[in-house]
Amino acid sequence: MSFTELLTLLSRPNYVRDNEISGRGRDIVKHRAVKRRSVVLGIGATAGVAAAGGFALSAQASGESGGSGAKASGASGALAFDKDAYTELTTTITDAAGDEHEVKYHFYKAITYVTKPVDEKYQSLNVSVPVEIDGKAVDATGAPILLANSVGGYMPSSVAEATGVGGGEMTGGPGGGAAGGASASASPSTSASASSGNGSGSGGVQSGGNAMVDAQGEMVNLGKLALVTGYVVVEPGARGRTLVDSDGTYYGTAPAAIVDLKAAVRYVRANKGRIPGNTDRIVSSGTSAGGALSALLGASGDSPLYDKYLKELGAADASDAVFASGDWCPITDLEHADMAYEWNWGANKLSSGSLVDRTVSKELSTAFADYQASLKLRAKGFGTVTARNLDEYLVKTYLEPSATKYLAALSDSDRATYLAANTFITWSGGRAAFSWADFLTHVGARKKDTPAFDAFDLSSGENNLFGTGTTKARHFTLYSLRHEGSASARLPGDLPGKIDLMNPMHFIAKRNPARSKHWWIRVGTKDSDTSLTVVGNLALSLENLGDDVDAFMYWDGAHGSNEDPADFMAWIAEVTGYKMRSAK
């Protein structure tokens, strides 16, 4: 079949067909007949070439090559958004309060967001625009845009096969492998294989950006919640660490994922006036590694350090800054993560009941003190926050308030039962109090061995993240590199720069003027996928810069907890100044 014939086939109107979408078993998408000019566009919606069986995923899209250094708005040619190329869908979405709503929306599928993609399966995005909620017309022209990535474990994520909002593949499940039935296929000729590594352990959820659970253990999908709230939803795919081509070259390692997400932001902002929604009010979101990337989007807006990578892809000439950043359990600050993990969880045993190597744990924990001091963070009532008072800061700022909120919401009998089972908590005057040491005992087993991220045997997902060329995995800290080799070994010359490109703390330390000024940061108190200091330091660093920061830890929450999604939706409206309007 020729390329022209294929496009002709794809352009024919769809007939009514019902498809069941996951999510409490109640999200049913009813595919209506497409309007006259509505086209169901697959991979390579902006451009592509024919190949046996469909589009060639590695095709070079034709069109203008956007110079990435410019921050002007405007798109043309291959990167111009076609406002008529949608399918009209109707779905039933359950909101955060448990109420069902019928939502009619326009769904734009698999739009390639760069002119020179490496792999269109991952370098494409979907757009969902609400037009009617419960029979009432909605004008989303000025609505905020939720940029919801579905990255987990720094694995590849794709929206190319999604049949509606919230349908992106979730990757990076416990153990580092693909989860939730997500395909991790790579180039046209090769399938990506997940590295097992240390993984994320048990007790949490699949660590993709769509994999969240609320306080009742029900799945949370921010894309669907944003749509039913009246927001425009953009779901971008991105390359990930496991992608490898037929020559054995890894083409999704650092900094591919953040470069792709930045390119997606640039595409949206370049199409101001074409794409529905307020392109100056983009709010990013993500969980786990996706949370780290969301934080990185927020911190690194318009940094020239990414320009050469964006230019290679033919990204749009536009800003890649986002207005606000929503970050759940971010797996970030990786070059210091091993130190932080041992400072936080070093006294906790593994699930097997054994302790980790005490020498390694102590050395890393001691090294963390120097890093914490270098941040020079200050908090009211604590002065400079160092390794000496960081535990008290976390207890008083996050842990006790979290426990207090949890216990206060219980009935008297349920509260009494919980306190009887957790005698380390003192409940007085409607407030919870306890020590850091007792809190660690309460959490119990740690999820990861030591080093938690830069594994001595190069088995962790993060080792793979910093691989290069045909080298699957590399050490990215001097501690692990020298532990396994020479005491004078040095990191490869490309690594320091790539490490900076993956860490929001680097851009916060530089006081990046184009960073987000509004932050929503969350983690569960029993989430030992990384140290709780990651959230503590990220939030405090931003507060020290004067940013608006809403940070909280969910009491007894595991990895992927999202216990206040309705509050997040309200927060978006508050910080963006948006009031939903009905269509005239």
DODO-483733 format. One record per residue (C-alpha): residue in three letters; x negated, y, z. Coordinates in steps of 0.5 Angstrom, whole numbers, padded with zeros to 4 digits, always signed. Example, Ala and Ser with C-alpha at 12.3 -4.5 7.8 and 13.67 -1.06 7.14 Angstrom:
BEGIN
Ala-0025-0009+0016;Ser-0027-0002+0014;
END
This chain:
BEGIN
Met+0000+0000+0000;Ser-0003+0007-0002;Phe-0004+0013+0003;Thr+0002+0016+0000;Glu+0007+0010+0000;Leu+0005+0009+0007;Leu+0007+0017+0009;Thr+0013+0016+0005;Leu+0015+0010+0009;Leu+0014+0013+0015;Ser+0018+0019+0013;Arg+0025+0016+0012;Pro+0030+0017+0018;Asn+0030+0012+0024;Tyr+0036+0009+0025;Val+0039+0008+0032;Arg+0036+0003+0036;Asp+0035+0002+0044;Asn+0028+0001+0047;Glu+0027-0001+0054;Ile+0022+0003+0058;Ser+0019+0001+0064;Gly+0020+0005+0071;Arg+0025+0002+0076;Gly+0028-0001+0070;Arg+0033+0005+0068;Asp+0029+0009+0063;Ile+0033+0007+0057;Val+0030+0011+0051;Lys+0036+0012+0045;His+0033+0013+0039;Arg+0037+0018+0035;Ala+0037+0018+0027;Val+0032+0023+0025;Lys+0034+0030+0023;Arg+0032+0032+0016;Arg+0025+0034+0016;Ser+0023+0030+0022;Val+0018+0025+0021;Val+0015+0020+0025;Leu+0008+0021+0025;Gly+0003+0015+0027;Ile-0005+0016+0028;Gly-0008+0021+0024;Ala-0002+0026+0024;Thr-0006+0031+0021;Ala-0010+0027+0016;Gly-0013+0020+0015;Val-0015+0015+0010;Ala-0011+0009+0008;Ala-0014+0002+0010;Ala-0012-0005+0010;Gly-0006-0006+0015;Gly-0006+0002+0016;Phe-0010+0008+0018;Ala-0017+0007+0019;Leu-0018+0009+0026;Ser-0025+0012+0025;Ala-0023+0016+0019;Gln-0026+0023+0018;Ala-0020+0028+0018;Ser-0020+0033+0013;Gly-0019+0040+0014;Glu-0023+0046+0017;Ser-0028+0045+0022;Gly-0027+0049+0028;Gly-0033+0053+0031;Ser-0033+0051+0038;Gly-0036+0057+0041;Ala-0031+0062+0039;Lys-0025+0063+0044;Ala-0020+0066+0039;Ser-0013+0063+0038;Gly-0010+0060+0032;Ala-0010+0054+0028;Ser-0010+0053+0021;Gly-0010+0047+0016;Ala-0011+0040+0019;Leu-0010+0043+0026;Ala-0004+0047+0025;Phe+0002+0044+0029;Asp+0008+0042+0025;Lys+0014+0044+0029;Asp+0019+0040+0025;Ala+0015+0033+0025;Tyr+0019+0030+0031;Thr+0023+0025+0033;Glu+0029+0027+0037;Leu+0030+0022+0043;Thr+0035+0021+0049;Thr+0033+0018+0055;Thr+0035+0017+0062;Ile+0030+0019+0067;Thr+0030+0019+0075;Asp+0028+0025+0078;Ala+0024+0025+0085;Ala+0030+0026+0089;Gly+0033+0019+0086;Asp+0038+0022+0081;Glu+0039+0020+0074;His+0039+0025+0069;Glu+0040+0024+0061;Val+0035+0028+0057;Lys+0034+0030+0050;Tyr+0028+0032+0047;His+0023+0032+0041;Phe+0018+0027+0041;Tyr+0011+0029+0037;Lys+0007+0023+0036;Ala+0000+0021+0035;Ile-0003+0028+0033;Thr-0010+0028+0032;Tyr-0013+0034+0035;Val-0020+0035+0032;Thr-0022+0035+0025;Lys-0027+0030+0025;Pro-0025+0025+0030;Val-0030+0019+0032;Asp-0024+0015+0034;Glu-0017+0017+0032;Lys-0013+0012+0037;Tyr-0016+0016+0043;Gln-0017+0023+0040;Ser-0010+0024+0039;Leu-0004+0027+0043;Asn+0003+0026+0044;Val+0008+0032+0045;Ser+0015+0032+0049;Val+0019+0038+0049;Pro+0026+0038+0053;Val+0032+0041+0049;Glu+0038+0038+0053;Ile+0038+0036+0060;Asp+0045+0033+0063;Gly+0049+0036+0057;Lys+0046+0043+0058;Ala+0041+0046+0052;Val+0034+0048+0055;Asp+0030+0053+0052;Ala+0023+0051+0053;Thr+0019+0056+0049;Gly+0016+0060+0055;Ala+0016+0053+0060;Pro+0009+0051+0063;Ile+0006+0045+0059;Leu+0004+0039+0063;Leu-0003+0036+0060;Ala-0002+0029+0063;Asn-0008+0025+0062;Ser-0008+0017+0063;Val-0015+0016+0064;Gly-0017+0011+0070;Gly-0024+0008+0071;Tyr-0027+0013+0066;Met-0024+0008+0061;Pro-0021+0009+0054;Ser-0014+0012+0054;Ser-0009+0012+0048;Val-0002+0015+0047;Ala-0002+0012+0040;Glu+0003+0007+0041;Ala+0007+0010+0046;Thr+0015+0010+0044;Gly+0016+0016+0048;Val+0014+0021+0054;Gly+0010+0017+0059;Gly+0008+0012+0055;Gly+0001+0012+0055;Glu-0004+0006+0056;Met-0006+0006+0063;Thr-0013+0003+0064;Gly-0018+0002+0069;Gly-0015-0002+0074;Pro-0018-0006+0080;Gly-0024-0009+0078;Gly-0026-0004+0073;Gly-0022-0008+0068;Ala-0016-0006+0063;Ala-0009-0006+0067;Gly-0002-0006+0066;Gly-0002-0009+0059;Ala-0006-0004+0056;Ser-0011-0005+0050;Ala-0018-0003+0051;Ser-0019-0004+0044;Ala-0025+0000+0041;Ser-0027+0001+0034;Pro-0024-0002+0028;Ser-0028-0008+0028;Thr-0030-0009+0035;Ser-0026-0010+0042;Ala-0028-0006+0048;Ser-0029-0010+0054;Ala-0029-0008+0061;Ser-0034-0009+0066;Ser-0032-0012+0072;Gly-0037-0008+0077;Asn-0035-0006+0084;Gly-0028-0004+0082;Ser-0023+0000+0086;Gly-0022-0006+0091;Ser-0015-0008+0093;Gly-0009-0004+0097;Gly-0008+0001+0091;Val-0005+0001+0085;Gln-0008+0001+0078;Ser-0012+0007+0077;Gly-0010+0010+0071;Gly-0007+0017+0071;Asn+0000+0015+0070;Ala-0001+0010+0076;Met+0002+0013+0082;Val+0006+0011+0087;Asp+0011+0015+0092;Ala+0012+0014+0099;Gln+0017+0008+0098;Gly+0012+0004+0093;Glu+0016+0006+0087;Met+0012+0008+0081;Val+0011+0016+0079;Asn+0010+0018+0072;Leu+0009+0026+0072;Gly+0010+0026+0065;Lys+0017+0024+0066;Leu+0018+0028+0072;Ala+0016+0034+0068;Leu+0020+0033+0062;Val+0027+0033+0067;Thr+0024+0039+0070;Gly+0024+0043+0064;Tyr+0017+0043+0062;Val+0013+0041+0056;Val+0009+0035+0056;Val+0003+0034+0053;Glu-0001+0027+0054;Pro-0008+0027+0051;Gly-0012+0020+0049;Ala-0019+0020+0050;Arg-0025+0016+0049;Gly-0028+0012+0055;Arg-0034+0008+0057;Thr-0033+0001+0054;Leu-0032+0003+0047;Val-0037+0000+0043;Asp-0038-0001+0035;Ser-0040-0006+0031;Asp-0047-0004+0032;Gly-0047-0005+0039;Thr-0047+0003+0040;Tyr-0043+0005+0046;Tyr-0039+0011+0043;Gly-0034+0013+0049;Thr-0040+0014+0055;Ala-0041+0021+0058;Pro-0039+0026+0056;Ala-0034+0024+0051;Ala-0028+0024+0056;Ile-0028+0031+0058;Val-0030+0033+0051;Asp-0024+0030+0048;Leu-0019+0033+0054;Lys-0022+0040+0052;Ala-0021+0039+0045;Ala-0014+0037+0046;Val-0013+0043+0050;Arg-0016+0047+0045;Tyr-0011+0044+0040;Val-0006+0046+0044;Arg-0008+0053+0045;Ala-0010+0054+0038;Asn-0003+0053+0036;Lys+0000+0059+0041;Gly+0007+0061+0037;Arg+0007+0054+0034;Ile+0007+0049+0039;Pro+0013+0050+0044;Gly+0011+0052+0051;Asn+0007+0057+0054;Thr+0000+0056+0052;Asp-0003+0060+0057;Arg+0000+0056+0063;Ile-0003+0049+0062;Val-0003+0045+0068;Ser-0007+0039+0068;Ser-0006+0033+0072;Gly-0009+0026+0073;Thr-0011+0020+0078;Ser-0017+0017+0080;Ala-0022+0018+0074;Gly-0017+0022+0071;Gly-0016+0026+0077;Ala-0024+0028+0077;Leu-0023+0030+0069;Ser-0017+0034+0071;Ala-0021+0037+0076;Leu-0027+0038+0071;Leu-0022+0041+0066;Gly-0020+0046+0072;Ala-0027+0048+0074;Ser-0031+0048+0067;Gly-0026+0052+0063;Asp-0030+0055+0057;Ser-0037+0053+0059;Pro-0041+0054+0053;Leu-0045+0047+0055;Tyr-0040+0043+0052;Asp-0040+0047+0045;Lys-0045+0043+0041;Tyr-0040+0037+0043;Leu-0034+0040+0041;Lys-0037+0043+0034;Glu-0039+0036+0032;Leu-0031+0034+0033;Gly-0029+0040+0029;Ala-0025+0042+0035;Ala-0020+0048+0035;Asp-0023+0055+0035;Ala-0019+0057+0042;Ser-0020+0057+0050;Asp-0021+0050+0053;Ala-0019+0053+0060;Val-0013+0051+0064;Phe-0009+0055+0068;Ala-0008+0050+0074;Ser-0011+0043+0076;Gly-0007+0037+0079;Asp-0012+0032+0082;Trp-0010+0026+0085;Cys-0016+0022+0089;Pro-0021+0024+0084;Ile-0027+0020+0083;Thr-0032+0025+0082;Asp-0039+0028+0085;Leu-0042+0022+0082;Glu-0049+0023+0083;His-0048+0025+0091;Ala-0042+0019+0091;Asp-0046+0014+0094;Met-0049+0018+0100;Ala-0042+0021+0101;Tyr-0039+0014+0101;Glu-0044+0011+0107;Trp-0043+0018+0111;Asn-0036+0016+0111;Trp-0035+0009+0111;Gly-0042+0006+0113;Ala-0039+0003+0119;Asn-0033+0000+0116;Lys-0034-0008+0114;Leu-0033-0011+0107;Ser-0026-0015+0107;Ser-0030-0021+0108;Gly-0032-0018+0115;Ser-0039-0017+0113;Leu-0043-0011+0114;Val-0047-0008+0108;Asp-0054-0007+0108;Arg-0055-0003+0114;Thr-0062+0000+0111;Val-0059+0002+0105;Ser-0053+0005+0108;Lys-0057+0009+0113;Glu-0062+0012+0108;Leu-0056+0014+0104;Ser-0052+0017+0109;Thr-0058+0021+0112;Ala-0059+0024+0105;Phe-0052+0026+0105;Ala-0054+0031+0110;Asp-0058+0035+0106;Tyr-0053+0035+0100;Gln-0048+0037+0105;Ala-0052+0043+0108;Ser-0054+0045+0101;Leu-0047+0047+0099;Lys-0047+0052+0105;Leu-0039+0052+0105;Arg-0036+0055+0111;Ala-0029+0054+0114;Lys-0025+0058+0119;Gly-0026+0056+0126;Phe-0032+0051+0124;Gly-0037+0056+0121;Thr-0042+0053+0116;Val-0039+0046+0115;Thr-0045+0041+0115;Ala-0046+0033+0116;Arg-0046+0035+0124;Asn-0039+0038+0124;Leu-0036+0035+0117;Asp-0032+0029+0121;Glu-0029+0034+0126;Tyr-0027+0039+0120;Leu-0024+0033+0116;Val-0020+0031+0123;Lys-0017+0037+0124;Thr-0016+0040+0117;Tyr-0013+0034+0114;Leu-0012+0028+0118;Glu-0009+0030+0124;Pro-0004+0034+0120;Ser-0003+0029+0116;Ala-0001+0024+0121;Thr+0003+0029+0125;Lys+0007+0030+0119;Tyr+0008+0023+0118;Leu+0010+0021+0125;Ala+0015+0027+0125;Ala+0019+0025+0119;Leu+0020+0018+0123;Ser+0026+0017+0127;Asp+0025+0016+0135;Ser+0025+0009+0135;Asp+0020+0008+0129;Arg+0016+0013+0131;Ala+0015+0009+0138;Thr+0014+0003+0134;Tyr+0008+0006+0130;Leu+0005+0009+0136;Ala+0005+0003+0140;Ala+0002-0001+0134;Asn-0003+0005+0134;Thr-0005+0007+0141;Phe-0011+0011+0138;Ile-0006+0016+0137;Thr-0004+0021+0142;Trp+0002+0024+0141;Ser+0004+0030+0145;Gly+0008+0036+0143;Gly+0010+0034+0137;Arg+0003+0033+0134;Ala-0002+0027+0133;Ala-0009+0027+0136;Phe-0015+0022+0135;Ser-0022+0021+0134;Trp-0026+0020+0127;Ala-0029+0014+0130;Asp-0022+0011+0132;Phe-0019+0013+0125;Leu-0025+0009+0121;Thr-0023+0003+0125;His-0016+0004+0123;Val-0017+0004+0116;Gly-0021-0002+0116;Ala-0025-0005+0111;Arg-0028-0001+0106;Lys-0027-0003+0098;Lys-0034-0002+0096;Asp-0041-0005+0097;Thr-0047-0001+0097;Pro-0049+0003+0093;Ala-0042+0004+0092;Phe-0043+0007+0085;Asp-0050+0007+0082;Ala-0050-0001+0083;Phe-0057-0004+0084;Asp-0055-0009+0079;Leu-0052-0004+0074;Ser-0045-0007+0075;Ser-0041-0001+0077;Gly-0037+0002+0072;Glu-0040+0009+0073;Asn-0047+0005+0071;Asn-0043+0004+0064;Leu-0041+0011+0064;Phe-0048+0014+0064;Gly-0050+0009+0058;Thr-0052+0011+0052;Gly-0053+0008+0045;Thr-0054+0001+0045;Thr-0055+0001+0053;Lys-0049-0001+0056;Ala-0051+0002+0063;Arg-0056+0006+0067;His-0058+0008+0074;Phe-0056+0016+0075;Thr-0059+0017+0081;Leu-0066+0017+0083;Tyr-0065+0013+0090;Ser-0062+0007+0086;Leu-0067+0008+0080;Arg-0073+0008+0085;His-0070+0002+0089;Glu-0070-0003+0083;Gly-0077+0000+0080;Ser-0082+0005+0081;Ala-0082+0009+0087;Ser-0084+0015+0082;Ala-0079+0013+0076;Arg-0076+0019+0073;Leu-0069+0019+0070;Pro-0068+0020+0063;Gly-0069+0027+0060;Asp-0061+0027+0058;Leu-0058+0025+0064;Pro-0059+0031+0069;Gly-0055+0035+0063;Lys-0050+0030+0062;Ile-0049+0029+0070;Asp-0047+0036+0070;Leu-0042+0036+0065;Met-0038+0031+0069;Asn-0038+0034+0075;Pro-0033+0040+0077;Met-0038+0042+0083;His-0043+0044+0078;Phe-0039+0049+0075;Ile-0036+0051+0082;Ala-0043+0053+0084;Lys-0044+0057+0078;Arg-0037+0061+0080;Asn-0035+0060+0073;Pro-0030+0066+0071;Ala-0026+0062+0067;Arg-0024+0056+0072;Ser-0017+0055+0074;Lys-0015+0059+0080;His-0009+0054+0082;Trp-0011+0047+0085;Trp-0007+0042+0087;Ile-0011+0036+0091;Arg-0009+0030+0094;Val-0011+0023+0097;Gly-0009+0018+0101;Thr-0013+0017+0108;Lys-0014+0010+0107;Asp-0017+0011+0100;Ser-0024+0008+0100;Asp-0025+0008+0093;Thr-0029+0014+0094;Ser-0031+0018+0100;Leu-0026+0023+0103;Thr-0031+0028+0103;Val-0030+0029+0096;Val-0023+0032+0097;Gly-0025+0036+0103;Asn-0031+0039+0099;Leu-0028+0040+0093;Ala-0022+0044+0096;Leu-0027+0048+0101;Ser-0031+0050+0095;Leu-0025+0053+0092;Glu-0023+0056+0098;Asn-0029+0059+0099;Leu-0029+0062+0092;Gly-0022+0065+0094;Asp-0018+0060+0089;Asp-0011+0058+0091;Val-0012+0051+0094;Asp-0006+0046+0096;Ala-0010+0040+0099;Phe-0007+0035+0103;Met-0008+0027+0105;Tyr-0003+0022+0105;Trp-0003+0019+0112;Asp-0004+0011+0111;Gly-0004+0012+0103;Ala-0008+0008+0099;His-0011+0009+0092;Gly-0006+0013+0087;Ser-0001+0015+0092;Asn+0003+0021+0090;Glu+0008+0022+0096;Asp+0011+0029+0094;Pro+0012+0029+0086;Ala+0018+0034+0087;Asp+0013+0039+0091;Phe+0008+0039+0085;Met+0014+0040+0080;Ala+0016+0046+0084;Trp+0009+0048+0085;Ile+0008+0049+0078;Ala+0014+0053+0077;Glu+0011+0058+0083;Val+0004+0059+0081;Thr+0006+0060+0073;Gly+0012+0064+0075;Tyr+0017+0060+0071;Lys+0024+0060+0071;Met+0028+0055+0067;Arg+0032+0058+0062;Ser+0038+0055+0058;Ala+0038+0056+0050;Lys+0043+0061+0048;
END
